[in-house]
């Protein structure tokens, strides 16, 4: 009993390791399933007690032999193959397809069983045909047809030498059944060849799809890296043109205020303007420090990033901002999402610097094939022909970002009636 338990414990890890290393395909499992079903048919026919004595006089020995044959064939891959492959290599002096060799030997043994069970009306004919499945799945079409022809030749020889021999009914009243039996191996060869071809095609298509997916992921990462590099370069230029100048002006004004004699008139107003300039600079710094990685990597939606930006803006400016999203939000290309985020950032900064507004609204609208961002305020506004206002650095940056993506930027403003900036970017 203890020895049996030890053997079982050794058997299971071996099969488990093989299953993890060489998981059999669905086609292989079907082939072995058909083989066992053919043995089950033989078992059923033998137990019917309807066959002539010549077909069952060696039972139950043939059933036991075929059961063992099936078991060895099924367990060959996980348990026997490593040793058998080494033996075949030493015997034949070169590497051979051991599964094909074993499969052909299996066919020969199955035909011998047919001979021992009386030839014609043998309950093991389907069992012998099922043994063709494994070698047929390995060979090409021409070799498969030769194998089927060889099987039929061997079967005819068995019929002529076993049972009633040439006096059997297979040459007279049951010749139609003989024709079916002889055609069956050829049908097996063609069907298995087709299944093998389909399996290879599916494997190639899966590999092609996997490679295409990997290539798309690589290209997407390269695009994101390129967009990030361009964004870093743009931020560097904008910091140089904006924040650096603001800090420089702030330092000059602070030096002037420090050197001014005590009691100078309008000192409070000048200090208040310096506080406003310092807040503007802080706002720009916080905007550029904001981490865009969740947006760039697709972990955050554009509306979520804009709401986070609005909270940052309100923290510094103290101005209330309402955010509205229209339509069904969908994932946008990284370049489009980044551009809209930066345009909203620039528009809010412009309102704080120049608009003197008390209310700001931000609306994001998803349409069919496009997305629209609108930032409006109730500030001082400016005249339609005010070239100085229209040519400012902030508006210039927004126009450039929209144009790079094939979008448009519209500005509607009038003195005392606020400003509305609308940018539309195609996404289709």
MODATA-V570103 format. One record per residue. N is the residue number from 1. RES is the residue in one letter. PSI is psi in whole degrees, 0 to 359 (999 if undefined). D_CENTER is the distance of its C-alpha to the mean C-alpha in whole Angstrom. Layout:
n:N res:RES psi:PSI d_center:D_CENTER
n:N res:RES psi:PSI d_center:D_CENTER
This chain:
n:1 res:X psi:315 d_center:50
n:2 res:X psi:322 d_center:48
n:3 res:X psi:321 d_center:48
n:4 res:X psi:320 d_center:46
n:5 res:X psi:320 d_center:43
n:6 res:X psi:317 d_center:43
n:7 res:X psi:320 d_center:42
n:8 res:X psi:318 d_center:39
n:9 res:X psi:325 d_center:38
n:10 res:X psi:328 d_center:38
n:11 res:X psi:315 d_center:36
n:12 res:X psi:314 d_center:33
n:13 res:X psi:325 d_center:32
n:14 res:X psi:314 d_center:32
n:15 res:X psi:320 d_center:30
n:16 res:X psi:318 d_center:27
n:17 res:X psi:317 d_center:27
n:18 res:X psi:317 d_center:27
n:19 res:X psi:320 d_center:24
n:20 res:X psi:327 d_center:22
n:21 res:X psi:316 d_center:22
n:22 res:X psi:69 d_center:22
n:23 res:X psi:122 d_center:21
n:24 res:X psi:148 d_center:22
n:25 res:X psi:166 d_center:20
n:26 res:X psi:324 d_center:21
n:27 res:X psi:318 d_center:23
n:28 res:X psi:318 d_center:25
n:29 res:X psi:323 d_center:26
n:30 res:X psi:318 d_center:27
n:31 res:X psi:314 d_center:30
n:32 res:X psi:327 d_center:31
n:33 res:X psi:319 d_center:31
n:34 res:X psi:321 d_center:33
n:35 res:X psi:314 d_center:35
n:36 res:X psi:326 d_center:36
n:37 res:X psi:322 d_center:37
n:38 res:X psi:321 d_center:39
n:39 res:X psi:323 d_center:41
n:40 res:X psi:324 d_center:41
n:41 res:X psi:317 d_center:43
n:42 res:X psi:318 d_center:45
n:43 res:X psi:318 d_center:46
n:44 res:X psi:315 d_center:47
n:45 res:X psi:318 d_center:49
n:46 res:X psi:320 d_center:51
n:47 res:X psi:352 d_center:52
n:48 res:X psi:337 d_center:53
n:49 res:X psi:33 d_center:56
n:50 res:X psi:0 d_center:57
n:51 res:X psi:154 d_center:56
n:52 res:X psi:156 d_center:59
n:53 res:X psi:327 d_center:61
n:54 res:X psi:337 d_center:60
n:55 res:X psi:345 d_center:56
n:56 res:X psi:9 d_center:56
n:57 res:X psi:350 d_center:59
n:58 res:X psi:18 d_center:56
n:59 res:X psi:150 d_center:55
n:60 res:X psi:14 d_center:53
n:61 res:X psi:319 d_center:53
n:62 res:X psi:324 d_center:50
n:63 res:X psi:318 d_center:48
n:64 res:X psi:318 d_center:48
n:65 res:X psi:314 d_center:47
n:66 res:X psi:327 d_center:45
n:67 res:X psi:314 d_center:43
n:68 res:X psi:321 d_center:43
n:69 res:X psi:315 d_center:42
n:70 res:X psi:317 d_center:39
n:71 res:X psi:316 d_center:38
n:72 res:X psi:317 d_center:38
n:73 res:X psi:320 d_center:36
n:74 res:X psi:326 d_center:33
n:75 res:X psi:2 d_center:34
n:76 res:X psi:312 d_center:34
n:77 res:X psi:309 d_center:31
n:78 res:X psi:336 d_center:31
n:79 res:X psi:320 d_center:34
n:80 res:X psi:332 d_center:36
n:81 res:X psi:313 d_center:34
n:82 res:X psi:317 d_center:35
n:83 res:X psi:317 d_center:38
n:84 res:X psi:323 d_center:39
n:85 res:X psi:320 d_center:37
n:86 res:X psi:319 d_center:39
n:87 res:X psi:315 d_center:42
n:88 res:X psi:323 d_center:41
n:89 res:X psi:318 d_center:41
n:90 res:X psi:322 d_center:44
n:91 res:X psi:318 d_center:46
n:92 res:X psi:352 d_center:44
n:93 res:X psi:10 d_center:44
n:94 res:X psi:168 d_center:41
n:95 res:X psi:134 d_center:37
n:96 res:X psi:163 d_center:37
n:97 res:X psi:95 d_center:34
n:98 res:X psi:326 d_center:35
n:99 res:X psi:321 d_center:33
n:100 res:X psi:317 d_center:35
n:101 res:X psi:312 d_center:38
n:102 res:X psi:321 d_center:38
n:103 res:X psi:317 d_center:37
n:104 res:X psi:322 d_center:40
n:105 res:X psi:323 d_center:42
n:106 res:X psi:319 d_center:41
n:107 res:X psi:316 d_center:42
n:108 res:X psi:318 d_center:45
n:109 res:X psi:322 d_center:46
n:110 res:X psi:320 d_center:45
n:111 res:X psi:324 d_center:47
n:112 res:X psi:322 d_center:50
n:113 res:X psi:319 d_center:49
n:114 res:X psi:318 d_center:50
n:115 res:X psi:316 d_center:53
n:116 res:X psi:337 d_center:54
n:117 res:X psi:21 d_center:54
n:118 res:X psi:0 d_center:56
n:119 res:X psi:257 d_center:54
n:120 res:X psi:140 d_center:54
n:121 res:X psi:19 d_center:53
n:122 res:X psi:133 d_center:51
n:123 res:X psi:354 d_center:49
n:124 res:X psi:13 d_center:46
n:125 res:X psi:312 d_center:46
n:126 res:X psi:327 d_center:42
n:127 res:X psi:319 d_center:42
n:128 res:X psi:320 d_center:43
n:129 res:X psi:320 d_center:40
n:130 res:X psi:332 d_center:37
n:131 res:X psi:343 d_center:38
n:132 res:X psi:342 d_center:37
n:133 res:X psi:314 d_center:33
n:134 res:X psi:306 d_center:32
n:135 res:X psi:327 d_center:34
n:136 res:X psi:329 d_center:33
n:137 res:X psi:346 d_center:30
n:138 res:X psi:320 d_center:30
n:139 res:X psi:161 d_center:33
n:140 res:X psi:178 d_center:33
n:141 res:X psi:313 d_center:34
n:142 res:X psi:315 d_center:38
n:143 res:X psi:326 d_center:38
n:144 res:X psi:317 d_center:37
n:145 res:X psi:322 d_center:40
n:146 res:X psi:322 d_center:42
n:147 res:X psi:316 d_center:41
n:148 res:X psi:320 d_center:42
n:149 res:X psi:318 d_center:45
n:150 res:X psi:321 d_center:46
n:151 res:X psi:314 d_center:45
n:152 res:X psi:321 d_center:47
n:153 res:X psi:317 d_center:50
n:154 res:X psi:322 d_center:50
n:155 res:X psi:319 d_center:50
n:156 res:X psi:321 d_center:53
n:157 res:X psi:319 d_center:55
n:158 res:X psi:315 d_center:54
n:159 res:X psi:324 d_center:55
n:160 res:X psi:341 d_center:59
n:161 res:X psi:354 d_center:59
n:162 res:X psi:158 d_center:58
n:163 res:X psi:232 d_center:60
n:164 res:X psi:356 d_center:62
n:165 res:X psi:221 d_center:61
n:166 res:X psi:352 d_center:62
n:167 res:X psi:1 d_center:64
n:168 res:X psi:165 d_center:61
n:169 res:X psi:349 d_center:60
n:170 res:X psi:345 d_center:57
n:171 res:X psi:0 d_center:59
n:172 res:X psi:255 d_center:61
n:173 res:X psi:342 d_center:60
n:174 res:X psi:26 d_center:56
n:175 res:X psi:333 d_center:56
n:176 res:X psi:321 d_center:53
n:177 res:X psi:325 d_center:51
n:178 res:X psi:318 d_center:51
n:179 res:X psi:320 d_center:50
n:180 res:X psi:315 d_center:47
n:181 res:X psi:321 d_center:47
n:182 res:X psi:332 d_center:47
n:183 res:X psi:335 d_center:44
n:184 res:X psi:314 d_center:42
n:185 res:X psi:326 d_center:41
n:186 res:X psi:322 d_center:40
n:187 res:X psi:318 d_center:38
n:188 res:X psi:315 d_center:36
n:189 res:X psi:314 d_center:35
n:190 res:X psi:315 d_center:34
n:191 res:X psi:315 d_center:32
n:192 res:X psi:322 d_center:30
n:193 res:X psi:319 d_center:30
n:194 res:X psi:316 d_center:28
n:195 res:X psi:320 d_center:26
n:196 res:X psi:319 d_center:25
n:197 res:X psi:317 d_center:24
n:198 res:X psi:320 d_center:22
n:199 res:X psi:316 d_center:20
n:200 res:X psi:319 d_center:20
n:201 res:X psi:315 d_center:19
n:202 res:X psi:320 d_center:16
n:203 res:X psi:318 d_center:15
n:204 res:X psi:320 d_center:15
n:205 res:X psi:319 d_center:13
n:206 res:X psi:319 d_center:10
n:207 res:X psi:320 d_center:11
n:208 res:X psi:317 d_center:12
n:209 res:X psi:320 d_center:8
n:210 res:X psi:316 d_center:7
n:211 res:X psi:320 d_center:10
n:212 res:X psi:319 d_center:10
n:213 res:X psi:316 d_center:6
n:214 res:X psi:320 d_center:8
n:215 res:X psi:319 d_center:11
n:216 res:X psi:320 d_center:10
n:217 res:X psi:318 d_center:10
n:218 res:X psi:315 d_center:13
n:219 res:X psi:321 d_center:15
n:220 res:X psi:318 d_center:14
n:221 res:X psi:321 d_center:15
n:222 res:X psi:319 d_center:18
n:223 res:X psi:317 d_center:19
n:224 res:X psi:321 d_center:19
n:225 res:X psi:320 d_center:21
n:226 res:X psi:317 d_center:24
n:227 res:X psi:318 d_center:24
n:228 res:X psi:319 d_center:25
n:229 res:X psi:316 d_center:27
n:230 res:X psi:321 d_center:29
n:231 res:X psi:320 d_center:29
n:232 res:X psi:319 d_center:31
n:233 res:X psi:318 d_center:33
n:234 res:X psi:317 d_center:34
n:235 res:X psi:319 d_center:35
n:236 res:X psi:316 d_center:37
n:237 res:X psi:317 d_center:39
n:238 res:X psi:325 d_center:39
n:239 res:X psi:318 d_center:40
n:240 res:X psi:318 d_center:43
n:241 res:X psi:334 d_center:44
n:242 res:X psi:289 d_center:44
n:243 res:X psi:316 d_center:44
n:244 res:X psi:318 d_center:46
n:245 res:X psi:321 d_center:49
n:246 res:X psi:316 d_center:49
n:247 res:X psi:322 d_center:49
n:248 res:X psi:314 d_center:52
n:249 res:X psi:321 d_center:54
n:250 res:X psi:317 d_center:54
n:251 res:X psi:320 d_center:55
n:252 res:X psi:316 d_center:58
n:253 res:X psi:324 d_center:59
n:254 res:X psi:321 d_center:59
n:255 res:X psi:317 d_center:61
n:256 res:X psi:317 d_center:63
n:257 res:X psi:323 d_center:64
n:258 res:X psi:327 d_center:64
n:259 res:X psi:351 d_center:67
n:260 res:X psi:142 d_center:69
n:261 res:X psi:151 d_center:72
n:262 res:X psi:146 d_center:72
n:263 res:X psi:11 d_center:73
n:264 res:X psi:134 d_center:71
n:265 res:X psi:153 d_center:71
n:266 res:X psi:17 d_center:67
n:267 res:X psi:322 d_center:66
n:268 res:X psi:318 d_center:64
n:269 res:X psi:321 d_center:63
n:270 res:X psi:319 d_center:61
n:271 res:X psi:323 d_center:60
n:272 res:X psi:322 d_center:58
n:273 res:X psi:326 d_center:57
n:274 res:X psi:323 d_center:55
n:275 res:X psi:316 d_center:54
n:276 res:X psi:316 d_center:52
n:277 res:X psi:320 d_center:51
n:278 res:X psi:320 d_center:50
n:279 res:X psi:319 d_center:48
n:280 res:X psi:316 d_center:46
n:281 res:X psi:318 d_center:45
n:282 res:X psi:319 d_center:44
n:283 res:X psi:314 d_center:42
n:284 res:X psi:319 d_center:40
n:285 res:X psi:315 d_center:40
n:286 res:X psi:324 d_center:38
n:287 res:X psi:318 d_center:36
n:288 res:X psi:334 d_center:35
n:289 res:X psi:336 d_center:34
n:290 res:X psi:133 d_center:32
n:291 res:X psi:114 d_center:28
n:292 res:X psi:0 d_center:26
n:293 res:X psi:317 d_center:23
n:294 res:X psi:322 d_center:21
n:295 res:X psi:316 d_center:22
n:296 res:X psi:326 d_center:20
n:297 res:X psi:2 d_center:17
n:298 res:X psi:10 d_center:16
n:299 res:X psi:344 d_center:18
n:300 res:X psi:143 d_center:21
n:301 res:X psi:164 d_center:22
n:302 res:X psi:319 d_center:24
n:303 res:X psi:322 d_center:27
n:304 res:X psi:319 d_center:27
n:305 res:X psi:321 d_center:27
n:306 res:X psi:320 d_center:30
n:307 res:X psi:321 d_center:32
n:308 res:X psi:321 d_center:31
n:309 res:X psi:319 d_center:33
n:310 res:X psi:321 d_center:36
n:311 res:X psi:318 d_center:37
n:312 res:X psi:315 d_center:37
n:313 res:X psi:314 d_center:39
n:314 res:X psi:328 d_center:41
n:315 res:X psi:319 d_center:42
n:316 res:X psi:315 d_center:44
n:317 res:X psi:332 d_center:45
n:318 res:X psi:8 d_center:46
n:319 res:X psi:138 d_center:45
n:320 res:X psi:139 d_center:44
n:321 res:X psi:129 d_center:41
n:322 res:X psi:142 d_center:39
n:323 res:X psi:132 d_center:36
n:324 res:X psi:141 d_center:34
n:325 res:X psi:126 d_center:31
n:326 res:X psi:146 d_center:32
n:327 res:X psi:182 d_center:29
n:328 res:X psi:117 d_center:26
n:329 res:X psi:140 d_center:24
n:330 res:X psi:162 d_center:20
n:331 res:X psi:136 d_center:18
n:332 res:X psi:156 d_center:20
n:333 res:X psi:147 d_center:19
n:334 res:X psi:318 d_center:20
n:335 res:X psi:318 d_center:23
n:336 res:X psi:315 d_center:24
n:337 res:X psi:318 d_center:24
n:338 res:X psi:317 d_center:26
n:339 res:X psi:315 d_center:29
n:340 res:X psi:322 d_center:29
n:341 res:X psi:313 d_center:29
n:342 res:X psi:325 d_center:32
n:343 res:X psi:316 d_center:34
n:344 res:X psi:320 d_center:34
n:345 res:X psi:314 d_center:35
n:346 res:X psi:321 d_center:38
n:347 res:X psi:317 d_center:39
n:348 res:X psi:320 d_center:40
n:349 res:X psi:322 d_center:42
n:350 res:X psi:319 d_center:44
n:351 res:X psi:318 d_center:45
n:352 res:X psi:320 d_center:46
n:353 res:X psi:321 d_center:48
n:354 res:X psi:338 d_center:49
n:355 res:X psi:333 d_center:49
n:356 res:X psi:44 d_center:51
n:357 res:X psi:159 d_center:49
n:358 res:X psi:347 d_center:49
n:359 res:X psi:139 d_center:47
n:360 res:X psi:140 d_center:43
n:361 res:X psi:142 d_center:40
n:362 res:X psi:125 d_center:37
n:363 res:X psi:130 d_center:35
n:364 res:X psi:120 d_center:31
n:365 res:X psi:127 d_center:31
n:366 res:X psi:116 d_center:28
n:367 res:X psi:183 d_center:29
n:368 res:X psi:108 d_center:27
n:369 res:X psi:7 d_center:26
n:370 res:X psi:164 d_center:28
n:371 res:X psi:140 d_center:28
n:372 res:X psi:134 d_center:32
n:373 res:X psi:131 d_center:33
n:374 res:X psi:126 d_center:37
n:375 res:X psi:119 d_center:39
n:376 res:X psi:153 d_center:42
n:377 res:X psi:169 d_center:45
n:378 res:X psi:33 d_center:49
n:379 res:X psi:201 d_center:50
n:380 res:X psi:334 d_center:53
n:381 res:X psi:188 d_center:51
n:382 res:X psi:163 d_center:53
n:383 res:X psi:152 d_center:54
n:384 res:X psi:331 d_center:52
n:385 res:X psi:14 d_center:54
n:386 res:X psi:94 d_center:54
n:387 res:X psi:325 d_center:52
n:388 res:X psi:317 d_center:52
n:389 res:X psi:320 d_center:50
n:390 res:X psi:340 d_center:48
n:391 res:X psi:13 d_center:48
n:392 res:X psi:162 d_center:47
n:393 res:X psi:319 d_center:44
n:394 res:X psi:311 d_center:42
n:395 res:X psi:323 d_center:42
n:396 res:X psi:318 d_center:41
n:397 res:X psi:320 d_center:38
n:398 res:X psi:316 d_center:37
n:399 res:X psi:318 d_center:38
n:400 res:X psi:317 d_center:36
n:401 res:X psi:316 d_center:33
n:402 res:X psi:318 d_center:33
n:403 res:X psi:325 d_center:34
n:404 res:X psi:336 d_center:31
n:405 res:X psi:14 d_center:29
n:406 res:X psi:20 d_center:31
n:407 res:X psi:182 d_center:32
n:408 res:X psi:154 d_center:36
n:409 res:X psi:123 d_center:38
n:410 res:X psi:143 d_center:41
n:411 res:X psi:125 d_center:44
n:412 res:X psi:121 d_center:46
n:413 res:X psi:155 d_center:49
n:414 res:X psi:149 d_center:53
n:415 res:X psi:127 d_center:55
n:416 res:X psi:0 d_center:55
n:417 res:X psi:14 d_center:53
n:418 res:X psi:187 d_center:49
n:419 res:X psi:142 d_center:46
n:420 res:X psi:123 d_center:43
n:421 res:X psi:125 d_center:40
n:422 res:X psi:123 d_center:38
n:423 res:X psi:132 d_center:35
n:424 res:X psi:128 d_center:33
n:425 res:X psi:128 d_center:29
n:426 res:X psi:144 d_center:28
n:427 res:X psi:353 d_center:24
n:428 res:X psi:999 d_center:23
